[in-house]
């Protein structure tokens, strides 16, 4: 990170600006990917001995935290970036041999990227029972219709894992299926990219329209009605990976805050002499440590008893960690004054990314509701 990644950040963003394409693969990032792969730092996220390096979630956690300190470069440089990681896990667990050879292998090799089509603009997608996009069987094909948005990475993706309704009359958890949709298939169109507080990420977060898109029936993942089950299996590791990286963001924000407080003088002494700033530094340290321990416990539970048994902990970290990171980054921004809201530091960009994670993969309110319901159920 010190030798290769941090020094490359400014060059990466300057190259993106010069290209005029926020989704472009920069020469800087391409070089980092080559260096990382040559060093054996590749597909570290996948706890599978056949397809990945076989690290447990608890082993991966500190590595993801380190990579989260430069979330724009390090995760993709090591082929550990969302949403590819979650999609590769789906194909590893549920994909047919044909699907794995066609899509998983190129993803693991870093030859292509992918996206995940679940959230829809016309409904409250935090309640999956609202999803309206359709996947309908027609002979040896499925026909896909619907509009998705916040399809992260879609502008650079070769394949989408699309979630839609196959049987609207089934039980809510049995209505949905997932299917592989090539992004160059006739009828797939990107309507627009969606910025995050004005920032455009590589691959974007586009709104994508699917208009009578036809794909082979063999593109269905698992069986009809398995979409909800697959989503739960996918989102558990995805949520914890986000939280691991957020701790890295918070630690980098903490470093910048303390360095700035020591370096700047106000009212006759270093800013770090101000009592309020010392309170921020102390509170930031124990907030980060508390959140890290909860994430590590959750990773250990996923490794030992599985996603389902760790649902309470997964919901807890999904609320605790983004709020912790936002608090730390906010104090770091405040300590920097005007510089904190500019692009002269990574703080504003990190804050924007962290804020979305109070919504993405389930908003705080839904996780609180689910967690409370489970706790009450234990007493009932």
Protein Blocks (a to p, Z undefined) as FASTA:
>chain_A
ZZmmmmmmmmmmmmmmmnopakbccfklmmmmmmmmmnopahklpccfklmnopafklmm
mmmmmmmmmmmlmmmmnopacfklmmmmmmmmmmcfklmmmmmmmmmnopaccdddfbaf
kbcfklmklpmbdcddehjaccdedddehiehklmpcbdcddddfblmbcfklmpccddd
dfkbghiacfbdcdeehiacehiaaddddehiacdfklpghiehilmmmmmmmmmmmmmm
mmmmmmmmmmmmmmmmmmmmmmpccehiafklpmklmmmmmmmmmmmmmmmmmmmmmmmm
mmmnojklmmmmmmmmmmmmmmmmmmmmmmmmmmnmmmlmmmkbmklmmmmmmmmmmmgg
pifklmmmmmmmmmmmmmZZ
